[in-house]
Amino acid sequence: MELVYKSTRNEQDVVTASQAILKGLADDGGLFVPERIPKLDKSLEELAQKDYQGVAYEVMKQYLTDFTEEELKQCIAKAYDKKFDTDKIAPIKEADGVYYLELFHGATIAFKDMALSILPHLLITSAKKNHVKNEIVILTATSGDTGKAALAGFADVEGTSIIVFYPKNGVSNVQEKQMVTQKGANTKVVGIHGNFDDAQSGVKAIFGDKELAKRMLQKGYQFSSANSINIGRLVPQIVYYVYSYTRLLKEGTIKKDEKINIVVPTGNFGNILAAYYAKNMGVPIKKLICASNENKVLFDFFKTGTYNKNRKFILTSSPSMDILISSNLERLIYKIAGNNAKICKQLMSSLKNEGVYQLTDEMEEQLEDFYGGYASEEETIQTIKKVYDKTGYVIDTHTAVAAGVYYDYKEETNDMTKTLVASTASPYKFARSVMSAIDKQKYELMEDFELMDELSKVSGVKVPNAIEEIRLAPVLHNLVCEKDKMKETVEMILGL
Ligand SMILES: *Cc1c(COP(=O)(O)O)cnc(C)c1O
C-alpha cells in the first residue's frame, strides 16, 4: 500500500516518499510526515534472523513505498558496507547492567553516519524516479560533525557534489583536519572568517536566491540539503532501534514481547523521534527517555508542556546537543495534535514570533511515552569516570549525558526494565573531554594524537581508522573566504 507524505503545516500538499526526500522541507516551511506510521509486517522473531541490511530493508520498505525492492536494497548495500568497521553495523555492549547501542562504527565515528551514509543513495534514486536530470549540489554549514559525515557520505557519489562551509576558527583541530583531508573529486570544503551562525545564514541566503537558482538550472545544477529534518535521514534511524531489539531477543537478553526502555542523548530530537516511530511500528518499548545537557529546553518541555527557547545558550562538552530549537520536535507536536496541521502551524508560528508555545492539556496527556531528564556538566564528567571505574568501558560526553540521566531515572522510579542507551559518538571523537574526565591532571597537557594513544591504552579499544587516517593525511582543501563572499565562492566552484 502506498504511503504518502504531508506537511506538518498544511493538509493539502501530498507528496510521495521520493519527492519528500528531494524537497527536504515542505514549501510552507513544515516538515514532511507520513500520513500514518506503518506497522512492521514481519514478527520481531523473524527479523531476529536477518542481518542489519535485511532489517533495514524490512523497516524502510514500509516508509519508502515508491522505491522498488531492487532500488532500496541497492541503496542499503551501498551504505552499510565496509565503511563500517563491524559487520554488526550497530553492536550492543553491556556495562554496569546498561545496554549501549554503539552507533559510531561508520566513517566518521559518530551516529550521523547511520543516516548520512544512505541519504546520498536515496537522494539520487529519488532524482531518477522523478526524472530530475540535474546534478544535485549539497550545500551545508557545519559546526563540525555533520559536515564531515555529509562529506564522507557524498564523496564520489555520481550525480552529486557537496560544498561544506565551516567557521575557520570555530571547530576543533581534529574536526578541521577530518574535513580538510576529505577525498573525492566532488567534495569542496571552505572555511569562513565568521562563526557557525554566519555560515548557516550564508547557506540559507544562497538557498533562497532565485536568480542564482535560475543560473544553476541553465548549467544543469540544483541545490539540495542534507539537513536532519529530511525524512531520508529520519527513516534510516528507525532501523537500528528495530535491529537492536531483535539482537537482544536473539541473544536471550529479553524474552518475546518484553518491553525495554530507550535513552537518547538529544539535540534536534531526530534520533529519539526515530525511536518513537519504532515504538509506533510495534517494537515493545516502555519509556523513551529524552536526555538533555545544560541546554535543557526539552526537559522543561516534558515537565511543563511549555516549550521556551528564550534562555541563555550554553556551550557544553557535548556540543552536538547544544541546541535551543529542536526542529524535529515539530513532527511529535503534529502527531499529538491528532495529525492536525492547523494547530501545529499555530504553535510553530508562536515559537517563531515569541520563542515559546504551550501545549493543550489534551496534547500533554499524550506525552506519557516520554520521560525528560538532563545532566549537568559536572554530572556528565562524573558519569564517564563512574562507568569507566566500575567496568573499564569508556563512553563519550554525549553518551554520558544519556547514561547520567538514566542513573537518575532509575533511582527516582525504581524501574528495573532493561534499558538501551543510544551511544552517539566514539570516545575518540571527544578524546580531550573524555580523558580529562578519567584523569584530569595526567592528560591535561598532552597533544591530540598522544591522547588518542592513551585512550586506546585505557579502553583496550584500537584507535579507529577515522583517526588513524587523519594523522598523516595530506590537506586537500584550503579555500577560505570572508563571510559575505559565500555566494561568490559557490559561483566560482560551480563555474557560474
Ligand atoms: C547530532 C548528535 C546528537 C543529537 O542527535 P539529534 O538527532 O539531533 O537529537 C547526539 N550526539 C551526537 C554525538 C550527535 O552528533
The ligand as an SDF file (V2000), in Angstrom:
LIG
                    3D

 15 15  0  0  0  0  0  0  0  0999 V2000
   23.6880   15.0020   16.3900 C   0  0  0  0  0  0  0  0  0  0  0  0
   24.1420   14.3460   17.6440 C   0  0  0  0  0  0  0  0  0  0  0  0
   23.2760   14.1570   18.7420 C   0  0  0  0  0  0  0  0  0  0  0  0
   21.8600   14.6740   18.7630 C   0  0  0  0  0  0  0  0  0  0  0  0
   21.0170   13.9880   17.8820 O   0  0  0  0  0  0  0  0  0  0  0  0
   19.6110   14.6280   17.4440 P   0  0  0  0  0  0  0  0  0  0  0  0
   19.0770   13.7060   16.4270 O   0  0  0  0  0  0  0  0  0  0  0  0
   19.9290   15.9890   16.9220 O   0  0  0  0  0  0  0  0  0  0  0  0
   18.7840   14.6850   18.6870 O   0  0  0  0  0  0  0  0  0  0  0  0
   23.7630   13.4910   19.8580 C   0  0  0  0  0  0  0  0  0  0  0  0
   25.0390   13.0600   19.9020 N   0  0  0  0  0  0  0  0  0  0  0  0
   25.8900   13.2270   18.8780 C   0  0  0  0  0  0  0  0  0  0  0  0
   27.2960   12.7500   19.0070 C   0  0  0  0  0  0  0  0  0  0  0  0
   25.4760   13.8720   17.7070 C   0  0  0  0  0  0  0  0  0  0  0  0
   26.3460   14.0410   16.7000 O   0  0  0  0  0  0  0  0  0  0  0  0
  1  2  1  0
  2  3  1  0
  2 14  2  0
  3  4  1  0
  3 10  2  0
  4  5  1  0
  5  6  1  0
  6  7  2  0
  6  8  1  0
  6  9  1  0
 10 11  1  0
 11 12  2  0
 12 13  1  0
 12 14  1  0
 14 15  1  0
M  END
$$$$
